[in-house]
Amino acid sequence: MLSRLGLRPRMAVSYVLVSAAAVLLVEAVLLAVLVPRVRAADRAAGVAQDRAVQAELQLQQVTVQRLAHDLAAAVGKRISVTGDALTAAVATDAFAVHARDASPGDDPVQVVADADGRVVAAAPADAFRPGGALPAAARAGGPTDGRIAQQRRTFAWAAEPIQAEQGVAGIAYVELDLTQRPSPAPAGSGPAIRSVVLPGAGALLLLVPVGALFGLLSTGRLIRRIRGLSDGTAAMAGGDLRVRLPVSGEDEVGRLERSFNTMAERLETAVAEQRAAAGAEARRAERGRIARELHDSISQDLFSVSLVAAGMRKALSPGSALQQQAEAMERSLARTMREMRALLLELRPIQLEDAGLAAALDELCRAYEVRLGIPVTADLAPVDLDASVEHAVLRVVQEAVGNAVRHGEPASIAVRLAADGDRVVVTVRDDGLGFDPREAGGRHGMGLDLMRERLREAGGTMEIASAPGQGTTVRVTLPAVPQWLG
């Protein structure tokens, strides 16, 4: 169920669950510590309560004894003073005197009986019927006391003999109802446990809205950062390699954003390099195709036409005008075929990866020498160059040698490669027809412009020294590392 929700609600729910688990754990620990102590306190309180009850009963018993003694003394004193019988003495204010001396809060039943235990008077009057009998234990004749528990009533009682001059004149009996006296109830463990459980329950109720709100607020920025990463990844998967993310911190997400940007930059560079390599491969393939077409069609046709021109020259009369034209056509075809071979060599791809720059240049010089019969000397010093600079040097030398063969009709060509500090110097010199660089145009201008454009991309420069009839020298200077890398 939670997996169908977004990350933000899931984190909010997790905050609530973790907080609730923490509260429950604290509650469990408190209860585990508190309950044994509360139970021990309950047991101690129960013992104390029992002792208090016993003390209270003993106090009530002492009170009843005192009341019975006081009542007996008051009635006996009346008998001594008046000399009347017991009934006359009770008719006096003996009960009133005794009530005045009773303890506050006591509401005892007071009875005066004769020596045989028959009730003479009682207060309150409806407590015992006159002429009735006292309890058997109270008629023993001597001081007695105790507690009686009936089905619905518990009371303490005491009986004292009433002494007169002639002896025991009666019995003073007092009982005190204990049923209505409330006993202290034990506090028990409930309030203490509730004092722990109820706050925990309240905290759990508050955790749901508070935890959810805290989870939503605290995860907002994190979710936005993660959503930015997700959007950037989706954009990159869709082909947009230029997407970059703002680095929003130094934490794990910030490091992930920085790593994403680094990955995007490397991927963009790799794709650009792959596209460049694919373009270069496509250009090499196209150059190869053009070279094959030139070799298989135009070169063969030129060779066939040159054979026809040579046959015409041999068949015509020496010194005739047609023979001279045939010779001129044969020379023109020979020059065209030489330029075609030079063009084919220029279009021929040369591998740098396996052989290196010096070996590739040496192979280029040997190819021109073998295919065209022109001596090409190579003075090639080992240099450590970047791959892009090596490629630029190879193409410039190929273009310069091809231009010399096609346009200069040289007897020899010299190629020199040397290192000069942090720069590379390449010199291509021929002893051909030469030209005026200020008037270079047409077929010369196109090759020179391509050379300059290639050198400009690599951060190099080119100097041309030439004059009609004095040959041509092309001097190229390039940095060992291209400027865009330096």
N, C-alpha and C positions, 0 to 999 in steps of 0.2 A: 504493500500500500504506500509506504513512505517513498519507495523508489519512483513512484509516478509523480511525486511532487518535485518542485524545483529545489535547488540547493539551499536557498535562503529559508523557505519554510522548514526544511529538514533540519537545518542548523538551529532554528528557533525551537523546534520540538526537542531536539537533543539537549539544548540548554535547560528546558523545563524538566526533562527527565533526569538529567544529572543533578539539578538542584533539588528535585523531589527526593532522589535517592540519598543525597547528602542529609536532608532534613530527617528522613526516616532512619538513617544510620545514627544520627545524633540522638533522636528519640529513643532508639533501641538501646544505645549505650547508657543514656540517662536512666531509662527504666531498669536496665540490668543492674545499675549501681543503686538506684533509689528503692526499688521494690524490697530487697532484703532488709534494707535499713528501716523502711516504713513498717514492714511486718514485725521486726524486732521492737520498734517503738510501740506498735499496737499491743504486742504482748506485755511490754512493760507498763503501758497505760492500763491494760486490763487488770494486771496485778495491783497497780496503784488504786484502781477503781474499787476492786474487791476490798482492799484494805480500808479505803474511805467508807465503803458501805458498812463494813464491820465496825469501824470507829463510830459511824453515825448511829448504828444500832446500840452500841454500848453507851453512847451518850444519851440516847433516848431512854435506855433502861435505867441509867443513873437518874435521869430527870423524873421518870415515873417513881423510882424509889424515893427521891426527895419529896415529890408531891404527896405520896402516900404517908411518908413520915410527918410532913407538915400538917396534913389533914388530921392524922391521928392525934398529933400534939394539940392542935387547935380545939378539937372536940373534947379531948381529955381535960384540957384547961377549963372548958366551960362546965364540965361536970364537977370539977373541983370547986369552982367558984360558986356555982348556984346550988350545988348539992342536989339538983334535980336528977331525974332519970335521963337515960340516953336520948329519948325522944325529945325531951325539953331542951336538951343541949343542942341538938341538931336544929331545932327550930330557931335557934339564934342565928347570928350572922357568921357561923363557922365557915360555911361555904364561901361567903363573901370575903372573909378575911383570907381564906386560902386562895381564892381567885386573885385577890390583890397581890399576893406573894408569888403567883405563878409566873413562869418565864414567858416573855413576849412570844407570840406565835404558837404557844401550846394551846390545844383545845381538848383537854383530857375529860374523860368520864370519871366523876367522883361519886363514890358510894359509901354510905355509912350503914353498917349492919350491926345487929346485936351479937352477942358472943356465940350464938348458935349459927350465925351466917344468914339470918333472915334480914332482908333489906328493910331499913327504916326510912331512908331518904336517898335521893340521887340527884345529881346535877350533871347534865340537864335532866329534867324530871321524867322524860320519856325514855331515858336510857335503860333503867331497870324499874320494874313494877314493884311498889312497896309490898312487903310481905313475901316477895320472891326470894330465891336463894342465890347466894354468890356461887361462883364456880367452885368445884370441889377442892381445887388446889388452894383457893384463897381461904377456905374454912379450916385450915390446918391449925390455926391458933397462934402461930409464930410469924415473924417477918418472912414473907415469900415474894418471889418475883420471877418473871420469865416472859417468854413470847409464845403466843398462840397463833397458829396459822390455820385458818378455816378455809372453806372452799372459795369464798370470795373476799375474805378479809384477813388481814394480818395486824395484830396489835401487841404492844408490850403492856404488861400489867405488874402491879405490886400490891401487896396487902400488909398492913401494919396493925398490931393490936392497939386498942384504945385503952390506956391505963387510967384508972380512977383510984380513989382512996381505998375503995373496997376491993380493988383488983381489976381484972380485965373487964371493961364495960362493953366492948364491942370490937368491931373490925373496920378499919379505914381501907377502902379498896379504890385503886386508881388504875385506869387503863388508857392507853394512848394509841390512837389509830395510826398505823404506819402505811396503810394502803394508799392514801392520797399524797404521801410525800414523794416527789419525783426523784428518781435516781439519776445521777449524771450519766449521760449516754457517751459511750466511747466515740472518739472522733473517727477512728478507723483509717484505713489507707486510701479510701476513695478520694478525699479532697487533695491529698498530696499527689496522687497519680493523675488526677484531673488537672492539677496545676502544671503538670508536664505535658500531658497529652493535648489539652485544649490549645495552648499556644502553638504546638506543632501542627495541629489540624488547621488552625488559622493561617499559619505560614504556608502550608500546602495550598490552601485556597488562594492566597495572594500570589503564589508562585506562577499560577497558570497565566493570568494576564501580564504580570510584571515580567516573568521569564520570556514570554512570547514577544512582548514589546522590546525587551532588552536584546533578544536574539535578532529581531528584525532591524533594530537600529545599529547594533554593533557589527552586523555583517554586511551592511549596505555598501560600504566602500570596498570591502573585499570582493563582494559579488560583482561590483562594477569593474574591478580590475580583472577578475577572471573572465567576465563577459567580454572585455576588450581583447584578452588573449584568444578567446574563442572566435570572435569576429575577425581578428587578424589572421588566425589560422585558416578560417573559411575563405577569406579573401585570397590568401596565398594559394590555397588549394584550387581556387578558381582561376589562377593564373596571374594575379596582380603581385608581382615580386617587389614592387616599390613600397609596399605597406610597411610602416614602422610604428612601434608602440612607444608612448612616453613612459620612461622609467619612473615609477611613482614611489620608490622607496628602496631601502637596502635589505629588506627581508627576503623570504623565499620567493614571494611573487615578484618582487623587484628583480631578483636575480634571474627569474624565469623570463621576465620581459626583456632584460638585457641579452640573455641568451637567444631569445627569439629574434631580436634585431640583428645580432651577430649571424645567426643562421640565415636570416633573410638576405643580408649583405653578401654572404658567401654564396648562397644559392643564386642570387642575381648575377654575381661575378662569374660563377660557373656556367650559368646559362648563356651569358654574353660571350664567354670564351668558346662555349660549344657552338654558338651561332657563328662566331667569327671563324672557328675551325671548319664548320660546315660550309660557310661561304668560301673560304680559301680552297677547301676541297672541291667545291663546285667550280670555282674558277680554274683550278688545275685540271679538272676533268674537261672543262670547256676548251681550255688551251690545248689539251691533248687531242680532243676531237677535231679542233680546227687544224692542228698540225697534221693529223691523219688525212683530213680532207684535202689539204694543200698538197701533201705528199702523193696521195693516191690519184688526184685528178689534175690539178694545175701543173705540178712538177712533171708528171708524165706527158702532159700535153706540150709543155715547153720543151721537154727532151725530144719529143717527136717532131716538133717544128724545127728544132735545131738540126736534126738529122736531115730534114727536107732542105733547109737552107744550105747545109754542107754539100748535099747532093747537087743542088742547083749551081753552087759555086764551081764544083768540079766539072759539071756538064757544059757550062758556058765557056765561050771563048775567052782566053786570057786577055785582059785589058779592056774588055767590053764594058759598056755602062751597066748592063744587067749583072755582070759578074761583080762589079764594085758594090752594087746595091745588095747582092746576095751576101757578100763579105760583111757589109755593114749590119745587115740583119742577123748574121751569124754572131757577130761580136755583141750586138744588143741582146740577143737571146742568151749568150753566155753570161753576160753581166746580170741579166734578169734571173737566170738560174742560180748564180752565186748569191744574189740577194735573197732568193727564195730559200736556199739552204741556210743562210744566216738567220732568216726569219723562223725557219723550222727549229733551228738550234735555240733561238731565243724563247720559243714557245715550249721547248722541251722541259718538262719538270725535272728538278734536281733535288734529291733527298738530302736534307740537312740533319735529320734526327740521328741517323746511324753513323754517317761519315764525319760530320763536323764541318765547320766553315772552310778551313784550309783544304781539306780533301775535296769538298764540293767545288771550290774555285779551281783546284788543279784539274778535276775532271772536266769542268767547263772549258778550260784552256786547251786540254788535249782534244776535246770534241771539235772545237773550231779548227784546230791544226790538222786533224785527220780528215774531217769532212770537207774543208775548204782549201787545204794545202797551204795555209798561211802560217808561218812560224809564230807561235805565241809563247813568250817566256813568262814564267811565273816566279815571283820572289815573294813568298808567303811566310810571314812570321807567325808563330802561334800566339793567338790572343784569346783572352777570356772575356766573352761578350754575352750579353743577354740574348735570349732566343729571338726576340723581335728585332734587335740590332743586327744579328747575323743574317736574318732573312732580308733586311733592307740592304745590307752590303752585297749579298749574292745577287739580288735583282738589279741593283745599280750597276754592278760590274757586267752582268749579262746584257743589260741595255746599252752600256757604253761600248762593249766589244761588238755587239750587233750593229750599232750605228756606224762604228768604224768600218766594219766589213761591207755594209750595205751602201754607204755613201762615200767612204774615203778611198777605196781601192788600195789598201796599204800593202806594203811588202812584208811588214812585221808588226807585231803588237806586243807590248810589255805590260804586265799586270803586277802591281806591288801592293802588299798589305803589311802595315807596320803599326805598332802601338806607340803613342806619343803621350805619356803621362796617363791621364784618365780619359783620353780620346783615342780614336782609331782613325788612321789616315789611309785612304785607298787611292791609288793612282793608276789610271789607264792611259797609256801613251801609244800613239801609232804614227807611222811616217807616211800617211796617205795624202790625199789631195788637200785636206784642210778646208776651212771656210771662215767667213767673217761672223763672229758671234753676234755682232750688232745687227746683222742682216739675216740671222737665222730665222727661217720661217718655212711654211709648207711642211714637207716631210721631216725636216730637221726639228722644227719647233714642237711638234707633237711629242717626240721622244724626250726632248729636254724638259718639257713641262711635266711629263709623267715622272721623270727622275726627281725633279725638284719637289713635286708633291709628296713622293715617297719619303724623301729626306726630311721634309718639313714635319711629317708625322713622327719621325724618329728623333727630331731635334738636331738634325745635321745641316751642313752647308755644302754647296758645290761651287767650284771655280773651274772655268773653261778657258784654256789658253789655246788659241788656234789662229791661223792666218792662211790664206790661199797658198797652196804649194808647200807649206811648212808643217803639215801634220796637225794632230790635235792631242792635247793633254787635258784629261778630266781629273781633277783633284777633289776628293770627297772627304770631309771631316765629320765624324759622328761621335757622340758620347758613348762610353762603354755601357752605360745604363741609360735607357731612354728617360727623358725629362719627366714624363708622366709617372714613372716609377721612383725617380729620385726625389 
